[in-house]
Amino acid sequence: MIIIRTFGVILLLLGLFLAYRLSKDSRLMLFGSKIKADVIGIDSVKNKFA
């Protein structure tokens, strides 16, 4: 009986952790997140086949 109860508690904690991560990821998808990038340099390559 104690093994089943321990296994149940472990599954419950794992489920709560996965639900928390999923809600955090879905909030980022719904509301978006701002990403800032600095462009250091751009090299132009001409197409040989054009």
N, CA, C and O atoms as CSV, one atom per row, in Angstrom:
chain,resi,resn,atom,element,x,y,z
A,1,MET,N,N,0.831,-1.200,0.000
A,1,MET,CA,C,0.000,0.000,0.000
A,1,MET,C,C,0.870,1.256,0.000
A,1,MET,O,O,0.548,2.232,-0.678
A,2,ILE,N,N,1.953,1.239,0.745
A,2,ILE,CA,C,2.802,2.437,0.817
A,2,ILE,C,C,3.522,2.672,-0.513
A,2,ILE,O,O,3.819,3.813,-0.867
A,3,ILE,N,N,3.803,1.589,-1.248
A,3,ILE,CA,C,4.458,1.746,-2.551
A,3,ILE,C,C,3.511,2.427,-3.535
A,3,ILE,O,O,3.928,3.293,-4.304
A,4,ILE,N,N,2.250,2.041,-3.511
A,4,ILE,CA,C,1.263,2.654,-4.403
A,4,ILE,C,C,1.067,4.120,-4.052
A,4,ILE,O,O,0.954,4.960,-4.945
A,5,ARG,N,N,1.026,4.436,-2.780
A,5,ARG,CA,C,0.848,5.825,-2.340
A,5,ARG,C,C,2.062,6.672,-2.729
A,5,ARG,O,O,1.906,7.812,-3.165
A,6,THR,N,N,3.263,6.124,-2.575
A,6,THR,CA,C,4.477,6.858,-2.946
A,6,THR,C,C,4.517,7.093,-4.456
A,6,THR,O,O,4.864,8.181,-4.915
A,7,PHE,N,N,4.161,6.066,-5.217
A,7,PHE,CA,C,4.124,6.200,-6.669
A,7,PHE,C,C,3.098,7.247,-7.091
A,7,PHE,O,O,3.340,8.009,-8.028
A,8,GLY,N,N,1.972,7.290,-6.417
A,8,GLY,CA,C,0.939,8.278,-6.709
A,8,GLY,C,C,1.406,9.696,-6.423
A,8,GLY,O,O,1.119,10.619,-7.186
A,9,VAL,N,N,2.124,9.866,-5.326
A,9,VAL,CA,C,2.636,11.196,-4.976
A,9,VAL,C,C,3.667,11.649,-6.000
A,9,VAL,O,O,3.689,12.816,-6.390
A,10,ILE,N,N,4.524,10.724,-6.438
A,10,ILE,CA,C,5.528,11.072,-7.439
A,10,ILE,C,C,4.852,11.463,-8.748
A,10,ILE,O,O,5.253,12.442,-9.377
A,11,LEU,N,N,3.843,10.724,-9.164
A,11,LEU,CA,C,3.126,11.071,-10.394
A,11,LEU,C,C,2.398,12.403,-10.267
A,11,LEU,O,O,2.340,13.171,-11.228
A,12,LEU,N,N,1.846,12.681,-9.100
A,12,LEU,CA,C,1.157,13.946,-8.879
A,12,LEU,C,C,2.130,15.119,-8.971
A,12,LEU,O,O,1.824,16.131,-9.602
A,13,LEU,N,N,3.289,14.990,-8.353
A,13,LEU,CA,C,4.282,16.063,-8.405
A,13,LEU,C,C,4.808,16.258,-9.831
A,13,LEU,O,O,5.024,17.389,-10.265
A,14,LEU,N,N,5.009,15.171,-10.545
A,14,LEU,CA,C,5.451,15.272,-11.927
A,14,LEU,C,C,4.390,15.940,-12.797
A,14,LEU,O,O,4.716,16.753,-13.662
A,15,GLY,N,N,3.141,15.603,-12.574
A,15,GLY,CA,C,2.056,16.222,-13.328
A,15,GLY,C,C,1.935,17.710,-13.033
A,15,GLY,O,O,1.691,18.505,-13.941
A,16,LEU,N,N,2.102,18.090,-11.774
A,16,LEU,CA,C,2.047,19.509,-11.418
A,16,LEU,C,C,3.196,20.279,-12.061
A,16,LEU,O,O,3.014,21.396,-12.546
A,17,PHE,N,N,4.375,19.672,-12.060
A,17,PHE,CA,C,5.533,20.320,-12.673
A,17,PHE,C,C,5.320,20.501,-14.174
A,17,PHE,O,O,5.605,21.571,-14.712
A,18,LEU,N,N,4.822,19.470,-14.853
A,18,LEU,CA,C,4.580,19.570,-16.292
A,18,LEU,C,C,3.477,20.580,-16.605
A,18,LEU,O,O,3.564,21.297,-17.601
A,19,ALA,N,N,2.445,20.644,-15.770
A,19,ALA,CA,C,1.379,21.621,-15.985
A,19,ALA,C,C,1.906,23.044,-15.804
A,19,ALA,O,O,1.510,23.953,-16.534
A,20,TYR,N,N,2.797,23.236,-14.834
A,20,TYR,CA,C,3.387,24.562,-14.620
A,20,TYR,C,C,4.225,24.972,-15.831
A,20,TYR,O,O,4.131,26.108,-16.294
A,21,ARG,N,N,5.042,24.053,-16.343
A,21,ARG,CA,C,5.874,24.371,-17.497
A,21,ARG,C,C,5.021,24.654,-18.738
A,21,ARG,O,O,5.333,25.553,-19.519
A,22,LEU,N,N,3.957,23.890,-18.912
A,22,LEU,CA,C,3.082,24.086,-20.063
A,22,LEU,C,C,2.367,25.429,-19.976
A,22,LEU,O,O,2.212,26.114,-20.987
A,23,SER,N,N,1.931,25.810,-18.782
A,23,SER,CA,C,1.252,27.098,-18.637
A,23,SER,C,C,2.224,28.253,-18.874
A,23,SER,O,O,1.850,29.280,-19.440
A,24,LYS,N,N,3.463,28.081,-18.441
A,24,LYS,CA,C,4.460,29.126,-18.662
A,24,LYS,C,C,4.754,29.281,-20.146
A,24,LYS,O,O,4.856,30.402,-20.644
A,25,ASP,N,N,4.893,28.160,-20.860
A,25,ASP,CA,C,5.151,28.223,-22.303
A,25,ASP,C,C,3.955,28.776,-23.054
A,25,ASP,O,O,4.128,29.526,-24.015
A,26,SER,N,N,2.742,28.425,-22.638
A,26,SER,CA,C,1.568,28.918,-23.351
A,26,SER,C,C,1.373,30.411,-23.113
A,26,SER,O,O,0.889,31.119,-23.995
A,27,ARG,N,N,1.746,30.895,-21.929
A,27,ARG,CA,C,1.659,32.340,-21.688
A,27,ARG,C,C,2.619,33.091,-22.603
A,27,ARG,O,O,2.285,34.167,-23.098
A,28,LEU,N,N,3.819,32.532,-22.836
A,28,LEU,CA,C,4.763,33.179,-23.738
A,28,LEU,C,C,4.230,33.189,-25.164
A,28,LEU,O,O,4.440,34.155,-25.898
A,29,MET,N,N,3.541,32.123,-25.563
A,29,MET,CA,C,2.987,32.088,-26.917
A,29,MET,C,C,1.810,33.045,-27.055
A,29,MET,O,O,1.641,33.665,-28.105
A,30,LEU,N,N,0.992,33.175,-26.005
A,30,LEU,CA,C,-0.181,34.042,-26.094
A,30,LEU,C,C,0.200,35.519,-26.047
A,30,LEU,O,O,-0.278,36.310,-26.860
A,31,PHE,N,N,1.047,35.888,-25.108
A,31,PHE,CA,C,1.363,37.297,-24.907
A,31,PHE,C,C,2.637,37.723,-25.621
A,31,PHE,O,O,2.885,38.918,-25.778
A,32,GLY,N,N,3.435,36.778,-26.048
A,32,GLY,CA,C,4.669,37.090,-26.757
A,32,GLY,C,C,5.778,37.514,-25.810
A,32,GLY,O,O,5.538,37.834,-24.645
A,33,SER,N,N,6.941,37.509,-26.311
A,33,SER,CA,C,8.081,37.973,-25.532
A,33,SER,C,C,8.947,38.816,-26.448
A,33,SER,O,O,9.080,38.522,-27.636
A,34,LYS,N,N,9.524,39.846,-25.899
A,34,LYS,CA,C,10.338,40.759,-26.681
A,34,LYS,C,C,11.781,40.267,-26.692
A,34,LYS,O,O,12.363,39.965,-25.651
A,35,ILE,N,N,12.333,40.197,-27.884
A,35,ILE,CA,C,13.711,39.759,-28.045
A,35,ILE,C,C,14.461,40.876,-28.763
A,35,ILE,O,O,14.020,41.368,-29.802
A,36,LYS,N,N,15.582,41.263,-28.203
A,36,LYS,CA,C,16.388,42.320,-28.791
A,36,LYS,C,C,17.687,41.702,-29.292
A,36,LYS,O,O,18.343,40.943,-28.578
A,37,ALA,N,N,18.046,42.030,-30.513
A,37,ALA,CA,C,19.276,41.496,-31.105
A,37,ALA,C,C,20.074,42.640,-31.705
A,37,ALA,O,O,19.516,43.556,-32.310
A,38,ASP,N,N,21.360,42.575,-31.534
A,38,ASP,CA,C,22.262,43.548,-32.145
A,38,ASP,C,C,22.887,42.915,-33.379
A,38,ASP,O,O,23.427,41.810,-33.323
A,39,VAL,N,N,22.804,43.635,-34.495
A,39,VAL,CA,C,23.399,43.152,-35.736
A,39,VAL,C,C,24.834,43.659,-35.779
A,39,VAL,O,O,25.081,44.865,-35.758
A,40,ILE,N,N,25.774,42.723,-35.839
A,40,ILE,CA,C,27.186,43.101,-35.804
A,40,ILE,C,C,27.692,43.415,-37.206
A,40,ILE,O,O,28.349,44.436,-37.411
A,41,GLY,N,N,27.399,42.568,-38.153
A,41,GLY,CA,C,27.881,42.827,-39.502
A,41,GLY,C,C,27.098,42.002,-40.496
A,41,GLY,O,O,26.640,40.900,-40.192
A,42,ILE,N,N,26.948,42.555,-41.702
A,42,ILE,CA,C,26.238,41.857,-42.761
A,42,ILE,C,C,27.146,41.822,-43.980
A,42,ILE,O,O,27.578,42.861,-44.480
A,43,ASP,N,N,27.428,40.618,-44.447
A,43,ASP,CA,C,28.246,40.467,-45.657
A,43,ASP,C,C,27.323,40.136,-46.818
A,43,ASP,O,O,26.413,39.315,-46.699
A,44,SER,N,N,27.574,40.789,-47.936
A,44,SER,CA,C,26.776,40.556,-49.135
A,44,SER,C,C,27.471,39.529,-50.009
A,44,SER,O,O,28.657,39.657,-50.312
A,45,VAL,N,N,26.728,38.512,-50.412
A,45,VAL,CA,C,27.269,37.479,-51.281
A,45,VAL,C,C,26.472,37.508,-52.585
A,45,VAL,O,O,25.249,37.365,-52.582
A,46,LYS,N,N,27.169,37.692,-53.676
A,46,LYS,CA,C,26.495,37.739,-54.973
A,46,LYS,C,C,26.314,36.321,-55.491
A,46,LYS,O,O,27.189,35.468,-55.343
A,47,ASN,N,N,25.172,36.093,-56.096
A,47,ASN,CA,C,24.862,34.776,-56.629
A,47,ASN,C,C,25.603,34.577,-57.955
A,47,ASN,O,O,25.495,35.414,-58.851
A,48,LYS,N,N,26.345,33.490,-58.087
A,48,LYS,CA,C,27.111,33.223,-59.294
A,48,LYS,C,C,26.231,32.785,-60.450
A,48,LYS,O,O,26.598,32.959,-61.612
A,49,PHE,N,N,25.062,32.215,-60.139
A,49,PHE,CA,C,24.208,31.645,-61.162
A,49,PHE,C,C,23.154,32.620,-61.675
A,49,PHE,O,O,22.373,32.259,-62.555
A,50,ALA,N,N,23.109,33.836,-61.156
A,50,ALA,CA,C,22.082,34.781,-61.600
A,50,ALA,C,C,22.524,35.554,-62.810
A,50,ALA,O,O,21.777,36.393,-63.314
